[in-house]
Amino acid sequence: MRSLALVTTLFAAALLCAQGEGDKDLEKLNGVWVPTGVENGGKKVPDEVIKDFKLTIKDGTFTARVGDTEGKGTFKIDPMKKPMTMDMLLETGPLKGKTQLAIYELQGTELKICIGDIDKKERPTNFDTKNKPGVVTFVYKKMQ
């Protein structure tokens, strides 16, 4: 009986630690991000294409804006997984209601997100997009 109580306590403690890590990362993600580089299917997206792009994150929601076009959604993260995971639910646009599976890496003011091909419903396992059509890696710098 004691070992069951110990296992239950350890499991609960692990869940609390995971939640705490998620809250910390979620807070660090809040702000305005601009891309410093984007790669799609192994090819660099030209800087002139991404120059008007801005990503705003606030408490599990995001707004992606390119010029006058805007997309919104919500996301959940799991910083305990390796690589860390992000599930994004799109709330506007032609993909409204769809979930994109992604991985992310957060180091100081740099955020890297690799989004899987929405049609394949597979999460990327690394940030390499070479020979992976529909897989896109964004590298962002935090502005605010």
C-alpha positions in Angstrom: 0.0 0.0 0.0 2.9 2.4 0.8 4.5 1.8 -2.5 1.2 2.7 -4.3 1.1 5.9 -2.3 4.7 6.6 -3.2 4.2 6.0 -6.9 1.0 8.2 -6.9 2.9 11.0 -5.1 5.9 10.8 -7.5 3.5 10.8 -10.5 1.6 13.8 -9.1 4.9 15.6 -8.5 6.1 14.9 -12.0 2.9 16.3 -13.4 3.2 19.4 -11.4 6.8 19.9 -12.6 5.7 19.4 -16.2 2.9 22.0 -15.7 5.4 24.4 -14.1 7.8 24.1 -17.0 4.9 24.6 -19.5 3.8 27.7 -17.7 7.4 29.1 -17.8 7.8 28.4 -21.5 4.3 29.8 -22.2 5.2 33.0 -20.4 8.5 33.3 -22.3 6.7 32.9 -25.6 4.5 35.9 -24.9 5.5 38.9 -27.1 6.0 40.0 -30.7 8.3 37.9 -32.9 9.7 38.6 -36.4 11.3 36.0 -38.6 15.0 36.1 -39.3 14.8 33.1 -41.6 12.3 30.6 -43.0 12.9 27.3 -44.8 10.2 25.5 -46.7 10.9 22.0 -48.1 14.6 22.5 -47.8 14.6 25.9 -49.6 15.2 29.2 -48.0 12.3 31.6 -48.3 13.5 34.9 -49.7 13.8 37.8 -47.1 11.5 40.0 -49.2 8.7 37.4 -48.8 9.0 37.3 -45.0 9.8 41.0 -44.3 6.2 42.0 -43.5 5.5 38.9 -41.3 4.9 39.3 -37.6 3.8 36.7 -35.0 2.2 37.9 -31.7 1.8 35.4 -28.9 -0.2 36.0 -25.8 -1.1 33.3 -23.2 -1.6 30.4 -25.5 -3.1 32.4 -28.4 -1.3 33.6 -31.6 -1.9 36.1 -34.3 0.2 35.7 -37.5 0.1 38.8 -39.7 1.6 39.3 -43.2 0.8 42.8 -44.4 -3.0 43.2 -44.2 -3.7 39.4 -43.9 -4.1 37.9 -40.5 -4.5 34.4 -39.1 -5.4 33.5 -35.5 -5.4 30.5 -33.3 -4.6 28.8 -30.1 -1.8 26.5 -29.1 -0.6 24.0 -26.5 3.0 23.2 -25.7 4.8 20.3 -24.0 8.3 21.4 -23.0 9.0 18.1 -21.4 9.1 16.2 -24.7 12.3 16.1 -26.7 12.0 17.9 -29.1 9.5 20.1 -27.4 6.1 20.0 -29.0 3.4 22.5 -30.0 -0.1 21.8 -31.3 -1.7 24.8 -33.0 -5.4 25.0 -33.6 -6.2 27.4 -36.5 -9.3 29.6 -35.8 -9.4 31.6 -39.0 -8.8 31.3 -42.8 -9.2 28.4 -45.2 -7.7 25.9 -42.6 -10.0 26.9 -39.8 -10.6 24.1 -37.4 -7.4 22.2 -38.4 -4.6 21.4 -36.0 -1.0 21.8 -37.1 1.6 19.6 -35.3 5.0 21.3 -34.6 8.1 21.2 -32.6 9.8 24.2 -31.1 13.0 25.4 -29.4 13.3 28.5 -27.3 16.7 30.0 -26.5 16.7 33.5 -25.0 15.2 35.9 -27.7 15.3 33.2 -30.4 12.4 31.0 -31.2 12.5 28.2 -33.7 9.3 26.4 -34.8 9.1 23.6 -37.3 5.5 23.0 -38.6 4.5 19.7 -40.1 2.6 19.2 -43.4 -1.0 19.8 -42.3 -2.3 17.2 -44.8 0.0 14.4 -43.5 -0.9 15.0 -39.8 2.6 14.1 -38.8 4.8 16.0 -36.3 8.3 16.8 -37.4 11.0 15.1 -35.4 13.7 17.7 -36.2 14.1 21.2 -37.7 15.4 19.9 -41.1 13.0 20.5 -44.0 15.1 19.1 -46.8 13.1 16.7 -49.0 10.1 17.3 -46.8 7.5 19.3 -48.9 5.0 21.1 -46.7 7.3 21.2 -43.7 8.4 24.7 -42.7 10.9 25.9 -40.2 10.7 29.5 -38.9 13.4 31.2 -36.9 12.1 34.2 -35.0 13.7 37.0 -33.0 11.7 38.5 -30.1 10.9 42.2 -30.5 8.9 42.8 -27.4 
